[in-house]
Amino acid sequence: MTAEETKKIPEPAPAPSVSAPATPGTPDSGTPDSGSNASGSKKTGPKRRFPSFGDVLAMLGIALGAQILVSVLALPVLLVAGHGTDMASLPPAVLGRLQAVLYFVSMSVALLGVLYYRRLRGGRGAWVRCSLRGFNPALLLWAFVLIVAVGVVIEPLLRLLPAVHLDVGRGAWTILMLVVMAPIFEELLCRGVVLGSLRARYGVTVAWLASSIFFGVMHIQPAQVISASVIGLILGFVYLSTESIWSVMILHALNNAVAYLLLMAGYEQALLIDLVESRTLYVVIYIVALALSAISGFMMARALGKMKSAAGEAGKSADDKNPSAA
């Protein structure tokens, strides 16, 4: 190639200047809303998708798996203690102590496991509300009466299901398990972690319904699944109304205390229809219980609707004050 031909070759065009980085979250950015921009400021991260339907099932699996695992591990404990493998043959006081220890271990594993899973999946922030400002004794009294009423209403359904078999023993350890441990662990798990997580993503209605079903399924036996799910609706409503885990713990403890007294009196399997000799009187009681349940259900639905509207207005107000976050 001659020197003259070399001179004719055009020089390459200068590289285009680099423009400012694309706005985070736009298709031009090529990256999700995370990390830092060119100025070093922190970007707004993507919306966390916890909890999904699969997350709820996973948390339920952790809770049930903990119960099953500890039950399996109980057999070696019985063998070492010289009681064989038949828990039914244990003296009531010994059975109560053993069940209390097993319950404490299984629910500790369940709660810690669910909290760890929540953290792994991106759940952050407070997971339980402990305010005392909304504590309302009148609300608790109404809720306890409603628990009794709905128990009467669902009796025809419970009669179609297998009888509940509970070997909880007797004595101080059994009382400790039913009246102290169960309200603490189950409320922290179901109304605290599950309802709180669902509420943050889906709102009060979905959280209220799903956490109640979660609470029911944890009890495994069909009749208990139904009754605990219904009771869970009442407990969930009280929690949402008071923003206080203490309220539902007290209500839960009161319900379990009455159940234990009936157990001691020999009525743990008896339904009201089996105890009231007069069918006319039973029909009257049932109609009153049904009316109370229907009216209370309507009031709860309306109150939840107001909570939902208030939450929507609060979110809209926050977006108006900070439009850049929208």
Secondary structure as UniProt FT lines:
FT   HELIX           3..8
FT   TURN            24..25
FT   HELIX           27..29
FT   TURN            38..39
FT   HELIX           53..80
FT   TURN            81..82
FT   TURN            84..85
FT   HELIX           87..89
FT   HELIX           92..120
FT   TURN            121..122
FT   TURN            133..134
FT   HELIX           137..153
FT   HELIX           155..158
FT   TURN            159..160
FT   HELIX           172..175
FT   HELIX           176..181
FT   HELIX           182..186
FT   HELIX           187..194
FT   HELIX           195..202
FT   HELIX           204..217
FT   TURN            218..219
FT   HELIX           222..242
FT   HELIX           245..264
FT   TURN            265..266
FT   HELIX           272..275
FT   HELIX           279..321
FT   HELIX           323..325
//
